[in-house]
């Protein structure tokens, strides 16, 4: 009888522990052991970072990888340039806390139609507008392919930290008095240090590095 009671008590303890840990397990979906400098190259012009295959992973696959704590929306800047993005405000890369933004390939006509059908529209502090997709458009978007990944660390970076983790850049571009770009075309990476704003790491597939380089060249 004592053995039976002990067994029942043990099962009850395990069940209670499982219920208590379940919300934490969902929160961990936005945590990743992969670090920003751990970039895997495919040899065919593509790359992987944070488990995301840039140029190949779909929105559906990316959303599943990142878990429940994210938002999918179209962001339009003040010049009406629009992009479909997945935004994770509380992303954990090993010990590093950050914001993660994943951009997807989508034709302008598709983005315009989705904005017109959006369930909710609002202005952001930056002056940009956010359009939350309708349920039907969210379903349509599941097959869209990752175009870019932006990692915005909570901690400040500097040249010493950048070069110790990523090596010497192939090129350094000073875009303004406050903003400097460290370019790594072979990895498809642009590290942006900005004394007046958040530092950020911008990733694209190496074969698409012109997406990062062209804006810097046109600004000269």
N, C-alpha and C positions, 0 to 999 in steps of 0.2 A: 504493500500500500504506500509506504514511504517512497519507493522508487517511482511509482506512478505519479505521486504528487510532485516529486522533483522534476519529472519529465514534463508535466503540464506547465509548471512554473518556468522551466527553461524555454519552452516553445512560446509562452506568453512574453518572456523577456525579449526574444529574438523578434517577435512580431512588433513589439513596441519600438524597438531600436530601428526596424525597417521603416516604420511610419515616420519616426523622427528624422531619419536621414534622407527620406525621399525628396523633399524640397531642395536640400543641399545638392543632391545628385543632379537635379534639373539645373541648378545654378552653375554647376561645374561644366555644363555644356559649352559655356563661353570661355573656358580655360583650355589652354593648349600648351603642351610641353615644348613645341617648336619655337625657336627664337628668331628674331628678325634677320640675323646674319646667316641663318641656315637655309640657303637657297639651293634648291636642287634643279640642275639644268638637264633638259631632255636630250640635248644633242641635235634636236630638229628645230631649234628656235623658240621652244617653250620653256617655262620654268614653273616651279612649285614653291610656295611659301605658306606657312601656317596650315599646311595640308590642302591648300587651294591650288588647283592647276590653272594658272593664268592662260587664257586663250582656249581652254578646253572644258573646265568645270562649268556646270549649269547653275542657274539660280537655285533650282531645287536642291541640288547636291550641296551647294554652299550654305543654304539656309539650314539644312539638316546637320551639317558639320558644326555650325555655330550655335545651334540650339535655339531656345525659346526667346532669349533676350536680345531681340533685334527689331528693326523697323525697315520696311521696304517702301520707298517713295520715289517720285520724280522730283528732283531739285532743279529749279530754274533761277539763274542769276539775274542781275539787274539788266544785262544785255539780252536776256531771254535765251541764253544758252542752256539747254536742258540735258539731264542725264538721269538714268534710272540707277538708284543706289540702294544697297543694303547697308544699314548703319548699326553697329554694335557699340553702344556708349560705354559699356563696362567689359572690356576685353582683357584677358589675362594671358600673356605670353611668357610662360615660366614665371619668374618673379616680377616681370614687367607689366605694369598696368597701363592701358592705352585705350584709345578709341580706334575702331577699325571701320573703314569705309570700303566697300567693294562695289566697283562700277561695272555695268553690263553693256554689251553691244546692243544697240537698238536704233533703228532708222528714225529720222526726224519725224516722218509722217506718223509712225506708230506712237511716238512720245506725245505728239500733239493730240492725237485721238484719245490717248489714255488720260491726258490732262483734262480734256473736255468731259470725260466720263468719271472723273475722280470723285470719290465719296466725300473727301474733305480737302479743303485748301486753306493754307494759312501763310502769313508772312513770318519770316525768321528774323532774328536780331541783326543778321548781316544784311538784310534787305532782300535776300533771296526768297523765293516762294517754294513751299512744299506741297506736293499733291499726293495724297494717299490713294492708292489704286482701288478701284472697285473690285468686288470679289471675282467677277468674270475676268477682268484684266490681270488680276494677280494670278489667276489660273493660267492665262495665256502666256504670262511672263516666265513661267517655270523653266522653259527650255532655253532661255536667253543665256549667252555665254559670257563668262567673266572677261572683262576688258582690262581692268586695273585693280590694284589693291593699295590703299593708303593706310599707313600705320602712324598714329599720332600719340607718341609716348607722353605719359604724365610727367616724367622727369626731363630736365633740360639736357641737351647734348652739346658737345663741343668738338673741335677738330681732332683733338687727341683721342677722345672716345670713339669717334667715327673711324679713324684710321687704325686704331688698335683692334677693332672688331671686323671691319670690312676691308682693310688694306688701303693702299694708296689709290685714290681715284684716278681715272684716266684723264679727267679734266675737272677744273674748278671754275665755276662761272659766278661772278658777283653780279647778281641781278639788280641790286640796289644797295643803298648804304646799310640796310638792315638785313638783307637776304642773300645768302650764299648757297649755291648748289654744288654738291659733290656727286659727280657723274660716274656711274659704273655700267657702261653699255653692255658688257658681256653678261652681266647679271640682270639687266633690264631694271636698274635701280637708280633713282635720283634721291639723294638725301638733302633735305632743305633745312638749313639752320637759319632761324629768323629771330633777331633780338627783340622784335616788337610783337611777335605772334608765336603760336605753337610751332615747334619743330615738327617735321613730318618726313616719313619715308614713303616714296612713291614707287610702286612696282608695276611693270608691264612685262609681257613676254619679250625677251631680248630682240626677237625679230621685229618687234613693234616699237623699238626704242625711240623712233622719230616722234612718237606721240608725246614724249617728254622733252625731247630736244628742240623740236620745231618752235614751241612758244618762246624758248629762251633765245633762239636765233632771230625770231621776228621782233623781239623786244629791243635788240641792239640798235 
